[in-house]
Amino acid sequence: MKQLRRAVFPGSFNPIHSGHINIIKRAANLFDYLYVVVSQNIDKKYEYKLKQRLLTVTKAVNKLSLKNVSVVSNDGLTVDLVKKLHCQYIVRSIRSSKDIGYEISMAQNNNLLNHKIETIFFVADSKLKDISSTNRKELIRQRQSIKGQKCA
């Protein structure tokens, strides 16, 4: 029996934006099942509480009508959730060379914790590479839009 290719796409999604949506769509095409994981990191300061981020991400993912994607939250280690959900892959995205060092270090640490987990890197779509949650939060505060996209 063929084992399903299952992955998690963890992030703070503070807030979710079109770059995240692009990665979710692309990963959903590659894997049999994808969990979008709204994570809580004690070292990060969040604009939005976990419950609100979870609701926002769930609404955004539901609009995509992807049958092989669901949204969950996590306040522990990603590798522990990967094991609990019987996944083999962690999906991460890289926008620029600034992201590479951090993402490689995180992937290596996750591999030390569980050598059966593979991290798959998606390179951001060139049209979306400058979009980040930090930029989105500032645009929302300033009530501005980005390339015709409304900010909530």
Accessible surface in RSA format (square Angstrom, percent):
REM  Atomic radii and reference values for relative SASA: ProtOr
REM  Chains: A
REM  Algorithm: Lee & Richards
REM  Probe-radius: 1.40
REM  Slices: 20
REM RES _ NUM      All-atoms   Total-Side   Main-Chain    Non-polar    All polar
REM                ABS   REL    ABS   REL    ABS   REL    ABS   REL    ABS   REL
RES MET A   1   242.67 125.7 153.72 101.7  88.95 211.8 130.38 110.9 112.29 148.8
RES LYS A   2   153.60  74.9 125.89  77.2  27.72  66.0  98.18  88.4  55.43  59.0
RES GLN A   3   125.41  70.1 106.90  78.1  18.51  44.1  50.60 107.7  74.81  56.7
RES LEU A   4    94.61  52.7  90.84  65.0   3.76   9.5  90.84  63.8   3.76  10.1
RES ARG A   5    97.12  40.8  96.65  49.3   0.47   1.1  35.68  48.8  61.44  37.2
RES ARG A   6    51.20  21.5  51.20  26.1   0.00   0.0   9.35  12.8  41.84  25.4
RES ALA A   7     0.00   0.0   0.00   0.0   0.00   0.0   0.00   0.0   0.00   0.0
RES VAL A   8     0.00   0.0   0.00   0.0   0.00   0.0   0.00   0.0   0.00   0.0
RES PHE A   9     7.04   3.5   7.04   4.4   0.00   0.0   7.04   4.3   0.00   0.0
RES PRO A  10     8.68   6.3   7.22   6.6   1.47   5.3   7.22   6.0   1.47   9.1
RES GLY A  11    17.34  21.4   0.00   N/A  17.34  21.4  17.33  47.5   0.01   0.0
RES SER A  12    19.20  16.2  13.00  17.3   6.20  14.3   2.09   4.5  17.11  24.0
RES PHE A  13     3.20   1.6   0.33   0.2   2.86   7.4   0.33   0.2   2.86   8.2
RES ASN A  14     5.51   3.8   5.51   5.3   0.00   0.0   2.44   5.9   3.07   3.0
RES PRO A  15    16.54  12.1  14.94  13.6   1.60   5.8  16.54  13.7   0.00   0.0
RES ILE A  16    21.53  12.2  10.61   7.9  10.92  26.3  10.61   7.6  10.92  29.6
RES HIS A  17    14.55   8.0   8.13   5.6   6.43  16.4  12.76  13.1   1.80   2.1
RES SER A  18    29.86  25.2  22.13  29.5   7.73  17.8  24.39  51.9   5.47   7.7
RES GLY A  19    12.41  15.3   0.00   N/A  12.41  15.3  11.13  30.5   1.28   2.9
RES HIS A  20    28.81  15.7  28.14  19.6   0.68   1.7  10.23  10.5  18.58  21.6
RES ILE A  21    32.12  18.3  32.12  23.9   0.00   0.0  32.12  23.1   0.00   0.0
RES ASN A  22    31.18  21.5  28.88  27.9   2.30   5.5   4.82  11.6  26.37  25.5
RES ILE A  23     5.10   2.9   5.10   3.8   0.00   0.0   5.10   3.7   0.00   0.0
RES ILE A  24     0.00   0.0   0.00   0.0   0.00   0.0   0.00   0.0   0.00   0.0
RES LYS A  25    98.42  48.0  97.09  59.6   1.33   3.2  43.80  39.4  54.61  58.2
RES ARG A  26    80.90  34.0  74.97  38.2   5.93  14.1  38.15  52.1  42.75  25.9
RES ALA A  27     0.00   0.0   0.00   0.0   0.00   0.0   0.00   0.0   0.00   0.0
RES ALA A  28     8.26   7.6   1.32   2.0   6.94  15.8   1.42   2.0   6.85  18.1
RES ASN A  29   132.35  91.3  97.74  94.5  34.61  83.3  27.63  66.5 104.72 101.2
RES LEU A  30    83.67  46.6  79.24  56.7   4.43  11.1  82.66  58.0   1.01   2.7
RES PHE A  31    10.75   5.4   5.69   3.5   5.06  13.2   5.85   3.5   4.90  14.0
RES ASP A  32    43.55  30.5  26.58  26.5  16.97  40.1  11.34  26.7  32.21  32.1
RES TYR A  33    56.38  26.3  56.38  32.1   0.00   0.0  36.19  27.2  20.19  24.9
RES LEU A  34     0.00   0.0   0.00   0.0   0.00   0.0   0.00   0.0   0.00   0.0
RES TYR A  35    26.83  12.5  26.83  15.3   0.00   0.0   9.33   7.0  17.50  21.6
RES VAL A  36     0.00   0.0   0.00   0.0   0.00   0.0   0.00   0.0   0.00   0.0
RES VAL A  37     0.00   0.0   0.00   0.0   0.00   0.0   0.00   0.0   0.00   0.0
RES VAL A  38     0.00   0.0   0.00   0.0   0.00   0.0   0.00   0.0   0.00   0.0
RES SER A  39    21.27  18.0  21.27  28.4   0.00   0.0  20.90  44.5   0.37   0.5
RES GLN A  40    61.42  34.3  52.50  38.4   8.92  21.2  17.83  37.9  43.60  33.1
RES ASN A  41    63.17  43.6  57.78  55.8   5.39  13.0  17.00  40.9  46.17  44.6
RES ILE A  42   167.91  95.5 134.04  99.9  33.86  81.6 140.13 100.9  27.78  75.4
RES ASP A  43   130.48  91.4  92.71  92.3  37.77  89.3  31.64  74.5  98.84  98.6
RES LYS A  44   108.91  53.1  93.68  57.5  15.23  36.3  63.90  57.5  45.01  47.9
RES LYS A  45   194.97  95.1 167.14 102.6  27.83  66.3 116.44 104.8  78.54  83.7
RES TYR A  46    38.09  17.8  12.34   7.0  25.75  67.0  11.86   8.9  26.23  32.3
RES GLU A  47    89.09  51.2  55.10  41.7  33.99  80.9  11.15  21.6  77.94  63.6
RES TYR A  48    50.68  23.7  47.96  27.3   2.72   7.1  38.08  28.6  12.60  15.5
RES LYS A  49   168.22  82.1 160.96  98.8   7.26  17.3 113.83 102.5  54.38  57.9
RES LEU A  50    47.48  26.4  43.73  31.3   3.74   9.4  43.73  30.7   3.74  10.1
RES LYS A  51   175.07  85.4 168.23 103.2   6.84  16.3 114.16 102.8  60.92  64.9
RES GLN A  52    92.14  51.5  87.28  63.8   4.85  11.6  29.39  62.6  62.75  47.6
RES ARG A  53     3.45   1.4   1.80   0.9   1.66   3.9   3.28   4.5   0.17   0.1
RES LEU A  54    52.10  29.0  52.10  37.3   0.00   0.0  52.10  36.6   0.00   0.0
RES LEU A  55   101.01  56.3  97.55  69.8   3.46   8.7 100.63  70.7   0.38   1.0
RES THR A  56    58.61  41.7  55.88  56.7   2.73   6.5  40.66  54.6  17.95  27.1
RES VAL A  57     0.26   0.2   0.26   0.2   0.00   0.0   0.26   0.2   0.00   0.0
RES THR A  58    43.86  31.2  43.86  44.5   0.00   0.0  38.53  51.8   5.32   8.0
RES LYS A  59   120.23  58.7 116.70  71.6   3.53   8.4  70.60  63.5  49.63  52.9
RES ALA A  60    21.04  19.3  15.50  23.9   5.54  12.6  18.96  26.7   2.08   5.5
RES VAL A  61     5.03   3.3   4.23   3.8   0.80   1.9   4.23   3.7   0.80   2.2
RES ASN A  62   100.39  69.2  82.32  79.6  18.07  43.5  29.02  69.8  71.37  69.0
RES LYS A  63   175.68  85.7 142.38  87.4  33.30  79.3  93.97  84.6  81.71  87.0
RES LEU A  64    39.30  21.9  18.97  13.6  20.33  51.1  23.04  16.2  16.27  43.8
RES SER A  65    94.31  79.7  64.26  85.8  30.05  69.2  48.16 102.6  46.15  64.7
RES LEU A  66    53.46  29.8  39.61  28.3  13.85  34.8  41.59  29.2  11.87  31.9
RES LYS A  67   203.10  99.1 168.11 103.1  34.99  83.3 125.20 112.7  77.90  83.0
RES ASN A  68    35.66  24.6  33.98  32.8   1.68   4.1  20.31  48.9  15.36  14.8
RES VAL A  69    14.44   9.5   0.00   0.0  14.44  34.8   0.00   0.0  14.44  39.2
RES SER A  70    34.62  29.3  30.19  40.3   4.42  10.2  32.38  69.0   2.24   3.1
RES VAL A  71    27.30  18.0   3.05   2.8  24.25  58.4   3.05   2.7  24.25  65.8
RES VAL A  72    41.67  27.4  36.87  33.4   4.80  11.6  41.67  36.2   0.00   0.0
RES SER A  73    46.00  38.9  27.46  36.6  18.54  42.7   0.07   0.2  45.92  64.3
RES ASN A  74    19.50  13.4  14.31  13.8   5.19  12.5   4.92  11.8  14.58  14.1
RES ASP A  75   114.89  80.5  89.10  88.7  25.79  61.0  13.66  32.1 101.23 101.0
RES GLY A  76    46.99  57.9   0.00   N/A  46.99  57.9  32.92  90.3  14.07  31.5
RES LEU A  77   103.12  57.4  97.69  69.9   5.44  13.7  99.42  69.8   3.70  10.0
RES THR A  78    28.21  20.1  23.49  23.8   4.73  11.3   6.11   8.2  22.10  33.4
RES VAL A  79     7.39   4.9   5.68   5.1   1.71   4.1   5.75   5.0   1.64   4.5
RES ASP A  80    87.71  61.4  80.36  80.0   7.36  17.4  29.39  69.2  58.32  58.2
RES LEU A  81    15.10   8.4  11.74   8.4   3.36   8.4  14.07   9.9   1.04   2.8
RES VAL A  82     0.57   0.4   0.57   0.5   0.00   0.0   0.57   0.5   0.00   0.0
RES LYS A  83   149.57  73.0 140.24  86.0   9.33  22.2  88.43  79.6  61.14  65.1
RES LYS A  84   154.25  75.3 132.64  81.4  21.62  51.5  89.15  80.2  65.10  69.3
RES LEU A  85    28.04  15.6  25.70  18.4   2.34   5.9  28.04  19.7   0.00   0.0
RES HIS A  86   136.66  74.7 126.76  88.1   9.90  25.3  90.52  93.3  46.14  53.7
RES CYS A  87    12.89   9.8   0.00   0.0  12.89  30.3   0.00   0.0  12.89  13.9
RES GLN A  88    37.11  20.8  35.39  25.9   1.72   4.1  33.84  72.0   3.27   2.5
RES TYR A  89    52.18  24.4  52.18  29.7   0.00   0.0  14.54  10.9  37.64  46.4
RES ILE A  90     1.44   0.8   1.44   1.1   0.00   0.0   1.44   1.0   0.00   0.0
RES VAL A  91     0.00   0.0   0.00   0.0   0.00   0.0   0.00   0.0   0.00   0.0
RES ARG A  92    40.69  17.1  40.48  20.6   0.22   0.5   6.17   8.4  34.52  20.9
RES SER A  93    32.26  27.3  24.50  32.7   7.75  17.9   1.36   2.9  30.90  43.3
RES ILE A  94    21.19  12.1  21.12  15.7   0.08   0.2  21.12  15.2   0.08   0.2
RES ARG A  95    90.87  38.2  79.90  40.7  10.96  26.1  18.00  24.6  72.87  44.2
RES SER A  96    49.50  41.8  38.40  51.2  11.10  25.6  44.81  95.4   4.68   6.6
RES SER A  97    91.34  77.2  72.87  97.2  18.47  42.6  41.81  89.0  49.53  69.4
RES LYS A  98   182.84  89.2 153.38  94.1  29.46  70.1 103.83  93.5  79.01  84.2
RES ASP A  99    27.54  19.3  25.50  25.4   2.04   4.8   6.10  14.4  21.44  21.4
RES ILE A 100    73.07  41.6  73.07  54.4   0.00   0.0  73.07  52.6   0.00   0.0
RES GLY A 101    49.31  60.8   0.00   N/A  49.31  60.8  40.54 111.2   8.77  19.6
RES TYR A 102   140.01  65.4 129.24  73.5  10.77  28.0 102.62  77.1  37.40  46.1
RES GLU A 103    11.34   6.5  10.87   8.2   0.48   1.1   0.01   0.0  11.33   9.3
RES ILE A 104    74.42  42.4  74.06  55.2   0.37   0.9  74.42  53.6   0.00   0.0
RES SER A 105    54.74  46.3  52.30  69.8   2.44   5.6  26.09  55.6  28.65  40.1
RES MET A 106    47.74  24.7  44.36  29.4   3.38   8.0  23.82  20.3  23.91  31.7
RES ALA A 107    17.13  15.8  12.53  19.3   4.60  10.5  13.97  19.7   3.16   8.4
RES GLN A 108   109.04  61.0 105.28  76.9   3.77   9.0  38.46  81.9  70.59  53.5
RES ASN A 109    78.76  54.3  77.40  74.8   1.35   3.3  18.12  43.6  60.63  58.6
RES ASN A 110    19.10  13.2  19.10  18.5   0.00   0.0   0.65   1.6  18.45  17.8
RES ASN A 111    62.25  42.9  60.40  58.4   1.84   4.4  14.39  34.6  47.86  46.3
RES LEU A 112   149.90  83.5 118.11  84.5  31.80  79.9 121.12  85.1  28.79  77.5
RES LEU A 113   109.24  60.8  75.88  54.3  33.36  83.9  78.44  55.1  30.80  82.9
RES ASN A 114    32.91  22.7  27.69  26.8   5.22  12.6  11.43  27.5  21.49  20.8
RES HIS A 115   137.42  75.1 122.85  85.4  14.58  37.3  85.82  88.4  51.61  60.1
RES LYS A 116   160.27  78.2 139.21  85.4  21.06  50.2  90.12  81.1  70.15  74.7
RES ILE A 117     6.09   3.5   3.07   2.3   3.02   7.3   3.07   2.2   3.02   8.2
RES GLU A 118    99.02  56.9  98.15  74.3   0.87   2.1  27.57  53.3  71.46  58.3
RES THR A 119    25.60  18.2   6.94   7.0  18.66  44.5   4.44   6.0  21.16  32.0
RES ILE A 120    52.92  30.1  51.09  38.1   1.83   4.4  52.92  38.1   0.00   0.0
RES PHE A 121    73.73  36.9  47.88  29.7  25.85  67.3  47.88  29.0  25.85  74.0
RES PHE A 122    20.09  10.1  17.52  10.9   2.57   6.7  20.09  12.2   0.00   0.0
RES VAL A 123   101.90  67.1  96.85  87.7   5.05  12.2  96.85  84.1   5.05  13.7
RES ALA A 124    17.73  16.3   8.13  12.6   9.60  21.8   8.93  12.6   8.81  23.3
RES ASP A 125    42.53  29.8  32.17  32.0  10.36  24.5  12.33  29.0  30.20  30.1
RES SER A 126    87.10  73.6  69.95  93.4  17.15  39.5  43.80  93.3  43.30  60.7
RES LYS A 127   149.03  72.7 136.90  84.0  12.13  28.9  89.63  80.7  59.40  63.3
RES LEU A 128    31.62  17.6  29.94  21.4   1.68   4.2  30.01  21.1   1.61   4.3
RES LYS A 129    94.04  45.9  87.35  53.6   6.70  15.9  57.23  51.5  36.81  39.2
RES ASP A 130   101.85  71.3  90.96  90.5  10.89  25.8  40.08  94.3  61.78  61.6
RES ILE A 131     9.23   5.3   8.48   6.3   0.74   1.8   8.48   6.1   0.74   2.0
RES SER A 132    17.21  14.5  17.21  23.0   0.00   0.0  13.61  29.0   3.59   5.0
RES SER A 133    20.86  17.6  18.26  24.4   2.60   6.0  15.21  32.4   5.65   7.9
RES THR A 134    94.31  67.1  93.62  94.9   0.69   1.6  61.63  82.8  32.68  49.4
RES ASN A 135    67.09  46.3  64.00  61.8   3.09   7.4  12.40  29.8  54.69  52.9
RES ARG A 136    20.99   8.8  20.99  10.7   0.00   0.0   0.11   0.2  20.87  12.7
RES LYS A 137    33.63  16.4  32.50  19.9   1.13   2.7   5.72   5.1  27.91  29.7
RES GLU A 138    76.86  44.1  76.86  58.1   0.00   0.0  43.68  84.5  33.18  27.1
RES LEU A 139    38.16  21.3  38.13  27.3   0.03   0.1  38.16  26.8   0.00   0.0
RES ILE A 140    33.63  19.1  30.53  22.7   3.10   7.5  30.72  22.1   2.91   7.9
RES ARG A 141   128.42  53.9  97.14  49.5  31.28  74.5  63.21  86.4  65.21  39.5
RES GLN A 142   104.12  58.2  90.42  66.1  13.70  32.6  20.54  43.7  83.57  63.4
RES ARG A 143   205.61  86.3 175.57  89.5  30.04  71.5  66.35  90.7 139.26  84.4
RES GLN A 144   101.41  56.7  96.01  70.2   5.39  12.8  21.63  46.0  79.78  60.5
RES SER A 145    66.57  56.3  43.48  58.0  23.08  53.2  14.95  31.8  51.62  72.3
RES ILE A 146    35.78  20.4  33.59  25.0   2.19   5.3  35.78  25.8   0.00   0.0
RES LYS A 147   171.02  83.4 126.24  77.5  44.78 106.6 109.80  98.8  61.22  65.2
RES GLY A 148    76.57  94.4   0.00   N/A  76.57  94.4  39.16 107.5  37.41  83.8
RES GLN A 149    62.29  34.8  56.77  41.5   5.51  13.1  34.08  72.5  28.20  21.4
RES LYS A 150   186.99  91.2 165.83 101.7  21.16  50.4 110.04  99.0  76.95  82.0
RES CYS A 151    24.68  18.7   1.08   1.2  23.60  55.5   1.17   3.0  23.51  25.3
RES ALA A 152   114.69 105.5  65.16 100.5  49.53 112.7 102.81 144.8  11.88  31.5
END  Absolute sums over single chains surface
CHAIN  1 A     9691.1       8068.5       1622.6       5386.4       4304.7
END  Absolute sums over all chains
TOTAL          9691.1       8068.5       1622.6       5386.4       4304.7
